[in-house]
Amino acid sequence: MKKTGQWNIATLLGIFLVTLCSLFLLFVGRNFFFHYQSAGFFLVVATMLISLYATSRIHTIQQENERQQRRFRTVADQSYAWEYWIDPAGKLEYISPSCERVSGYPPEAFLQDPDLLIAIIVPEDREIFLRHLRDGEDECPFFTFRITTAAGEERWIQHTCRRVVDGQGRYLGRRGSNLDFTEHYLTEQKIIASRREWIDTFDAIPDSVMLLDRRFRIQKINRKTAEILGCSLEEALGRVCYHEFHCTLHPTENCPLIDLLGDGCTHTEEVYVERLGKYFDITVSPLTDGNGRVTGAVHVARDITRQRRAECARRDLMASLEDRVVQRTAQLQQAYSDLEQIFEVALPLVVVGSDFIVDRVNRAFCNFFNISKEQIVGNHCYDLWQGKFCHTGECSIELLRSGAPSVTRYFDGKALQGKMITCSIHSVPYRDTAGTFIGQISSFFDLSDRKRVEQRLDKVRKQLLHVEKMNAIGSLSASIAHEFNNPLCGVLSVLERLQREASLNKIDREMVAIALREGERMKRLIMDLQNFNRPTSGKVSRFDLHTALESMVVFIQKEMSIHSIHLSKNYCSKSVIVEAVEDQINQVILNLLKNAVEAIGDDGGDISLKTELLDTEVELRIEDTGTGINKADLSHIFEPFFTTKSSQKGTGLGLSVSYGIVKAHGGTIEVESRPGQGTVFILRLPLYSTLNGCNTKK
């Protein structure tokens, strides 16, 4: 509490009169007292009496304030709570010793640093406290915030304060009280968490659980019960259990709760609830008070409808099992007969046991090798084949025995009976009913026709490679010619001016003339090089890009089928017309499709074609699920003669030629790829016109 005088009306009046008298003497002068001595004497005496009264009043109020202050401090110093007083100016006037027990800071620290009272409040709660001070309510109810003690510990504080005024209503400051209720708060949180955990556990029980009183009324249910009854948790409270489950006015005859109320023991009963159409295994356990008196029961209902139905189904199944066994036996016999016929007419098959002895061959095998079953069954496979992998760890039987899922070998040469064959041999494990490896089953695929086709394709491929190389040479020649043509024109201009204007002797003039003739000859040679790479068709026409795509897909359809490649299309629904050299655009599309097929390889995958209309362009995306392109190679793929393929598969000019064609048509070609995740080429060409918008189709 601040030790200042309390000004009342008398004190103010005395000061006012003294001031008035002083001013009168100053301005009127001493002549007044000489002319009006009695009035002046009376005025001075009255002023002195009022001043003495004001001084006495101030002294009395100061003594009363000091007495109130001592009384407050006596109570506050002994208080368990942390008490403090803030004067009307907002300055901390007093703080009780309990602050050190709560915050770890002594009272002197708060008095020396007025901001410490706010600084120790946790930043997240500080604004709450400051807003409370700004509001300036007469009396603040309890609210909580956190502080950080001198030891760095976080404590919870319960705060209350109120305005303090004297008997005449003058504001004397604000008295605050902070109570440490950290332990209470933590205990309360534990209780709340425990209650929440209990409720969550109760609701998580998969069976129906109810708490019932002695009058069969529901006191509490879990979520499973509410789900069964089709009501909320609150709606079921107070209802009668047998009315909710059985829609009856009285308990059922076999109600286990009646037995529990009679003997106070746990009872179990299987009950069929007709309203729900379900069977329940009911268990009721007693609830007792402190004196052991039964006040209710815990009612647990487990839905056993599925078990009961399963038992019924099992009985029905056992009843018909013999008939089904007879039918199944007949089906197995028919299936065996069918499989036997399929085995005989399928691909050439041979079954070899784990001891390398041929157990069985089919008729197709005998026809393929022109041999009878008697000549091969019972013999060792290595005596018949005499292959390079026999008696080694690379033998197909040894590989399958060690866990390989399958083994594929290619054979090209003399086989049984000296027959020249080209085939692939695919071997898979042969196991008994217990899953034990007992041999291998090998199938033979005749590749003679395929070999002949591949030979013809290889010849055509070499021809195409030669054509592509010649085109590349032409492009390179045109590029070189262009680079030489510009400096040559400059040299010829200099020589012509030198011949025309310079003063040369006869020999020098002849030398300049020779240089001009040779320069003209070089110029003609450069023009011939530029003409070397002119396309066979340079006619620009308007055509449908979708039609061009479909025509190019036909060329690789066979190869996609061989490699198990699935092609999906996502076109604009109407025609997309571009104006370009059609055969050149077809060359670009075919090259990109071939690259996609080669990237996927023999493992199979997907290729997708998508067209989309932009503002003035059409975008074609050719995406594959192949091996992708390394990041280091991605920036070089459009460079001439750069390739990641072997020399037998490409020259490195396909993409560079495609890039040049697209650029010549005012378009762009981009690529996006990640190793192992596939590649997408994005081709954009100027759009001539479209019909009726763009929709998607698969």
Beta strands, then each sheet from edge to edge (+ up, - down):
strand 1: 82-86
strand 2: 92-95
strand 3: 139-148
strand 4: 154-165
strand 5: 171-180
strand 6: 208-213
strand 7: 218-221
strand 8: 267-273
strand 9: 278-288
strand 10: 294-303
strand 11: 349-353
strand 12: 358-361
strand 13: 407-414
strand 14: 420-431
strand 15: 437-446
strand 16: 541-544
strand 17: 565-572
strand 18: 576-580
strand 19: 605-613
strand 20: 617-624
strand 21: 668-674
strand 22: 678-686
strand 23: 689-690
strand 24: 696-697
sheet 1: 2+ 1- 5+ 4- 3+
sheet 2: 7+ 6- 10+ 9- 8+
sheet 3: 12+ 11- 15+ 14- 13+
sheet 4: 16+ 18- 23+
sheet 5: 21+ 22- 20+ 19- 17- 24+
end
